[in-house]
Amino acid sequence: MISNWKAALGAAVLSLATFGAGAAWTASAQARPAIPLVRGDERGDRNLRVDRQRLETIIDQLQRDPRDYGGHREQAVDLLAQARAQIDAGLAFEERGGD
């Protein structure tokens, strides 16, 4: 279970860093997404919505873990919640017709 937690946290941190830096996602930066990324003329917000759902799942799993790992689990949940808020802000920007 610890290896799954570490993998989920690593993926979430990588997603947060990529989103925060404004870098483009590449196939090598992701570990086999459950839903293929949308490219081209289709709305890119679908990708954010899929990633937001992944964050929800990871946050839920971490909150259910009875161990605290020296405070690191709680800090990870807080950082993931910040990432979720940034995704929500990006989606709201897109809904307002942002460029």
VENJODA-V713709 format. One record per residue. N is the residue number from 1. RES is the residue in one letter. NEAR is the number of other C-alpha atoms within 10 Angstrom. D_CENTER is the distance of its C-alpha to the mean C-alpha in Angstrom with 2 decimals. Layout:
BEGIN
n: [N:N]
res: [RES:RES]
near: [NEAR:NEAR]
d_center: [D_CENTER:D_CENTER]
END
This chain:
BEGIN
n: [1:2:3:4:5:6:7:8:9:10:11:12:13:14:15:16:17:18:19:20:21:22:23:24:25:26:27:28:29:30:31:32:33:34:35:36:37:38:39:40:41:42:43:44:45:46:47:48:49:50:51:52:53:54:55:56:57:58:59:60:61:62:63:64:65:66:67:68:69:70:71:72:73:74:75:76:77:78:79:80:81:82:83:84:85:86:87:88:89:90:91:92:93:94:95:96:97:98:99]
res: [M:I:S:N:W:K:A:A:L:G:A:A:V:L:S:L:A:T:F:G:A:G:A:A:W:T:A:S:A:Q:A:R:P:A:I:P:L:V:R:G:D:E:R:G:D:R:N:L:R:V:D:R:Q:R:L:E:T:I:I:D:Q:L:Q:R:D:P:R:D:Y:G:G:H:R:E:Q:A:V:D:L:L:A:Q:A:R:A:Q:I:D:A:G:L:A:F:E:E:R:G:G:D]
near: [7:8:8:9:15:11:13:19:20:12:18:21:16:14:19:20:13:14:17:12:9:9:9:9:12:8:10:7:12:11:9:9:11:8:10:9:14:12:10:6:6:8:10:14:16:15:15:17:14:16:18:19:13:18:24:15:13:20:23:12:13:19:15:9:13:8:12:12:9:8:9:11:19:16:12:18:19:13:16:22:15:13:21:21:13:16:21:15:12:16:18:13:12:14:10:9:8:9:5]
d_center: [19.78:19.12:18.14:15.52:14.15:14.28:12.65:9.64:9.56:10.27:7.56:4.93:7.62:8.15:5.07:6.09:9.54:9.56:8.51:10.85:13.50:13.61:14.01:14.20:12.19:14.71:15.36:16.00:12.64:11.01:12.37:13.88:11.54:13.07:13.73:15.03:13.70:16.12:18.31:21.47:22.81:20.45:18.11:14.91:13.26:13.03:10.25:8.26:9.52:8.62:4.87:5.62:7.88:6.04:4.59:8.27:9.64:8.53:9.76:12.74:13.59:13.64:15.70:18.08:18.77:22.23:22.09:20.91:21.06:22.94:20.58:17.56:15.86:16.38:15.19:11.90:11.55:12.63:10.25:7.17:9.36:9.91:6.46:6.86:10.31:9.74:8.12:11.11:13.38:12.63:13.35:16.40:17.53:17.49:19.42:21.94:22.61:21.05:21.61]
END
